[in-house]
């Protein structure tokens, strides 16, 4: 019964799960390729504050690692593993190694800075992919395989639904914590302008937009805007239903762009993960590369009717 | 997640450099260490607040420094900030020719305060830390 519900909510195949694997690993890969680990290796270990599981490692590890050359080696190790995971080569090993190394890398960054959310969802996605058959389609492994693996649709639909639920939880829990911590004060007309201006004063943020200074002029309207955002976050779990998806994701794109221009805070990883909502099988069919998905071709499951 | 509170004053920082030609320029930290995207401002705040000295297990050099001053209450504010400014200065100069007049001779961090209560007076100067390169 559970399988039936999942298959009615998500119609995923080995191909679409493979595309998602390539996108998630590829997002980290591109980000890391453009990151100077050499520069990170210049940051003094004396300001490093291991957080969470990072405390389990002895200081000698960080004393050794946090130097330009070791960090550069670490970068290329990450690049190789993420490249393998993205193209789906030795996928079961590559995705697990990618998860391990990315978690450690993100731990290093957070031990210098703070526990911010942007990459968290993508890290969870790496975790999901590491333990699901994401190399069965859209991968070098599947091209090299002599015999196509046959699994029920559920094996590919369940991980995708899990990713949708994880994203829903990030927004839903964000709304809950705002309500729990700030209560009705969160709807104060000064909430957004104060926060936005604070993030626009220094030159230590990635961008230096100054639109925040315009917000006090329209402060009386801002509680409505903040309430709309709260409602959007609370309603986000409805994204699993097709008919709600364009509205909720569209609002999300506007929201994240607004935080960039008004608060100099941007969530590129989170936005990139919106791509898991694309129906890759349908897109492939439309592009004409295949009339039907590999799983359907082998006739494992009748095509489920998606819930809308 | 508590949101903004206009009644609460806030401090913030501007990273600047002094060039060999005597000019003062704003430095973009994200261009120096782009891996710290989205986190530089908290890294600086934690460094100024000596957070790396408030761990259950300290890094060896920090342990030595803490012992030499006689404990956390005697530790000056931003004790390890010069290390960070030195690193940023070195990275900035590394990208320039050895005789470029735009090379930095010092890096400094200026601290300002936005006083509470109004949408004005954003730039009350508090103090600076300077590191000669």
Interface residues (C-beta under 8 A of the other chain):
Chain A: X34 X35 X36 X37 X39 X40 X42 X43 X44 X45 X46 X47 X48 X49 X50 X55 X59 X62 X63 X109 X110 X112 X113 X114 X116 X118 X174 X177 X178 X181 X182 X185 X186 X188 X190 X191 X192 X193 X194 X195 X196 X197 X198 X201 X202 X203 X204 X205 X206 X213 X216 X265 X266
Chain B: X1 X2 X3 X4 X5 X6 X10 X12 X13 X14 X15 X26 X27 X28 X29 X30 X32 X33 X34 X35 X36 X37 X38 X39 X40 X41 X42 X43 X44 X46 X47 X51 X52 X55 X56 X57 X59 X60 X61 X62 X80 X83 X84 X86 X87 X90 X91 X112 X114 X119 X122
